[in-house]
Amino acid sequence: MEKWDDCMFTVTAALKLHPKSAKLIKLKSDCQAECDKEVKVMIKAAVFGNIKEDKRLTLFKNIRSKQIKLGKKIHAIPESIEASTTIDKQGKLHFPVVLVFPEFSTIELIQDWPEC
């Protein structure tokens, strides 16, 4: 956004010196169009961020209402594995579970463990 603002500032200053320049008028129009696109993208990102936060808050409230206590994250789940905590239509939690077997130096991952 800053670059488009800089462009608009520079073009506006140049138009004061050369108000009839077709190239500057077109550049200002193009710059304004790009600024408008960037603003729309920023608004969409902000709305998407709010939706994501609302889902997190709903999930947190659901966990708290069931008096579930969360501890520290001990094992990291590899990024290639899709594992997230969700709530189904019946309000039940679904979450990943990591089973650790230190005596065999192995772990098992259950990606979707439903609440009973």
C-alpha positions in Angstrom: 0.0 0.0 0.0 2.9 2.4 0.8 4.3 2.1 -2.7 0.9 3.0 -4.3 0.6 6.0 -1.9 4.1 7.1 -2.9 3.2 6.8 -6.5 0.0 8.8 -6.0 1.9 11.5 -4.2 4.5 11.8 -6.9 2.0 11.7 -9.8 -0.2 14.4 -8.1 2.9 16.6 -7.7 3.9 16.1 -11.3 0.3 16.9 -12.5 0.6 20.3 -10.7 3.5 21.0 -13.0 2.0 19.4 -16.1 -1.8 19.2 -15.7 -2.5 18.2 -19.3 0.0 15.3 -19.5 -2.0 12.3 -20.8 0.7 9.9 -19.5 0.5 11.4 -16.0 -3.3 11.4 -16.0 -3.3 7.7 -17.1 -0.7 6.8 -14.5 -2.8 8.5 -11.8 -5.8 6.6 -12.9 -3.9 3.3 -12.9 -2.4 4.1 -9.5 -5.8 4.8 -8.0 -7.2 1.6 -9.4 -4.3 -0.4 -7.9 -4.8 1.4 -4.5 -8.5 0.5 -4.6 -7.6 -3.2 -5.3 -5.1 -3.2 -2.4 -7.7 -1.7 0.0 -10.2 -4.4 -1.0 -7.6 -7.1 -0.4 -6.8 -5.6 3.0 -10.5 -5.5 4.0 -10.9 -9.2 2.9 -7.9 -10.2 5.0 -9.2 -8.3 8.0 -12.7 -10.0 7.7 -11.0 -13.4 7.3 -8.9 -12.8 10.3 -12.0 -11.9 12.4 -13.8 -15.1 11.3 -10.7 -17.1 12.3 -10.6 -15.4 15.7 -14.4 -16.0 16.2 -13.8 -19.7 15.5 -10.9 -19.8 18.0 -13.0 -18.1 20.6 -15.9 -20.5 20.1 -13.6 -23.4 20.4 -12.0 -22.0 23.6 -15.4 -21.4 25.1 -16.5 -24.9 24.3 -13.3 -26.4 25.9 -13.8 -24.2 29.0 -17.5 -25.1 29.4 -16.5 -28.8 29.6 -13.9 -28.0 32.3 -11.1 -29.4 30.1 -7.7 -28.4 31.3 -5.0 -27.9 28.7 -1.4 -28.5 29.5 1.8 -27.6 27.7 2.4 -28.8 24.2 5.0 -31.5 24.6 5.3 -33.0 21.1 5.2 -31.1 17.9 3.0 -32.5 15.2 4.8 -32.4 11.8 3.5 -29.6 9.5 2.8 -32.1 6.7 0.1 -33.6 8.9 -3.2 -31.8 9.0 -4.3 -31.9 12.7 -6.5 -29.3 14.2 -9.1 -29.1 17.0 -12.6 -28.6 15.7 -16.2 -28.7 16.9 -18.8 -30.8 14.9 -22.4 -29.9 14.4 -23.4 -31.7 17.6 -21.0 -29.5 19.6 -18.5 -32.3 20.2 -14.8 -31.7 20.1 -12.5 -33.4 17.6 -8.8 -33.1 18.4 -5.4 -34.8 17.5 -3.9 -37.2 20.0 -0.2 -38.1 20.2 0.6 -41.5 21.8 4.2 -41.7 22.9 6.0 -45.0 23.4 9.5 -44.0 24.7 10.5 -47.6 25.3 10.2 -48.2 21.5 11.3 -44.7 20.5 8.1 -44.2 18.5 5.0 -42.1 18.5 1.5 -42.7 17.0 -0.7 -39.8 15.8 -4.5 -40.0 15.7 -5.5 -37.0 13.7 -9.2 -36.9 14.6 -10.2 -38.2 18.1 -13.8 -37.4 18.8 -15.0 -36.4 22.3 -17.1 -39.1 24.0 
